[in-house]
Amino acid sequence: MNVRQVITSAYREAGMLGDSSPLDGERVNVGLEKLNELLAQLNLDSSFSANSIVAEIPVPAPKREYTLGEAANSPDIVLSARPADVVSLYVRAGVAASPIRLRKVSISDVLEYSLPLGAQAIPSCFAFQSTFPNAIVRFNCDVQPGAVLSFVFYSQFKEVAFNDELPLSGEYQTCVIYGLASRLAARYGRPQDVIGNLDALYREAKSSIAARNANRRPLRHAGYDGNEYNIYNLGGNAPARFF
C-alpha cells in the first residue's frame, strides 16, 4: 500500500472525505505530516514490529562483534536497513549443516560467559543493540569463517513522501490508518466521540499486534538444554568456536 492510499483511507475513516473525492493540497500536506509523526512514534515502540526482513549473510571475518546496517554507513554486515531489533538468528556452515539457533540475552550475559576447563559446550547466545548509524550484535565466542548468519530482524520506518510505498499489510495497515485518522480528526476539530472511537480502534489494533509479537520474542537462555542450542568445543580445552 502506498502513502497516498493510507492518507486517503485515513481521511475517509475520519469522515472527512467522500468515496470519490480527491485530496486537496492542504490535506495532503497535513496528512503527510501527521503520518510521519505517527511512524516516528511507532519506531519507539518495540512491540509494533511491522517490517520483518530475512537476511542470510556469510561471515566477513572471525570475531565476536559485528556492526549491522546499510551500505552507506560501512557496517561489517550490510543489510537493507538498520535493524530495530533482531528477533532470531541462526548459524550454519555449509548447505548440509544443521542450523544452530542462537538465543538472545543481555549484553552482560554475553560478556560474562566463558568456557571452563573440561567443559564440552556453552550456551549459544547473542546480544543486540540498536545503535546509530549501525546496530551492533555481540556473540559469546568468535564466529569462524565459512559460517553463515541468517537474521530475521525488524527495521524502523523512515520518513515517507506522498508517492512512496509503505511496507504495511493486514492488521499493521489497519492500525496505521486508524492511528492517522484519529490524529487527523483531532487536527480538524471533529467531534470528540468520533476522535474517541478512532483512537479506541487504533489502540485495539495496536494491542492485538503487541500481544502477538510478544510470543515471537526469543526466550532468555536458562542453561544447557541440548545439542541444538549449544556451541561445541570439539578440541577439549581449546577456545569455543562456531563450527
C-alpha angles and dihedrals in degrees: 000000000000129000093253091058093046093052093044092050091048093054090050092049087052090053092243102113132047123231093257100030118112124224116258124220098263094050091048090055095045092045092051092048093050093044092054090048089053094047091049089053092048090051087066092054111080091190090066099072105163106151108064116183130183119207130176112197131178111234107260097203137355109264143110103248130051134178117226128202150091121328093247090067095052100234124175089246118034116218131173091252139005106270119245090195136353107226100184138356133194133191126207136166111210132349095277096049119104112242119249113217115222119215120222115233136157124295092247092052091054093049095048097052114107133164113248118219110276095015115134100201145011129204111275109232145149136197126214134207122187095215127160135284090002129019120229131226120190127194130200092239140012118293106223130222114272094039120116123214115214113197133192104191142159121234127204126248117258124213108282135214126216097263097041125115115245113211096226133124139167117351093359090059092047092049094052093046092053091044092051092043091055091050092048092047090053092045092055096041100250116174116287093242090057092049091046094050093049092047091050091052090049093050092045092053091045093049091051091053092046092050092051095045091050088068092054096060115108114253121244111261108252101185141293109346107165140296098296093069100037134091110223126225098205093176098066104231096012118115114280115256140177103254 
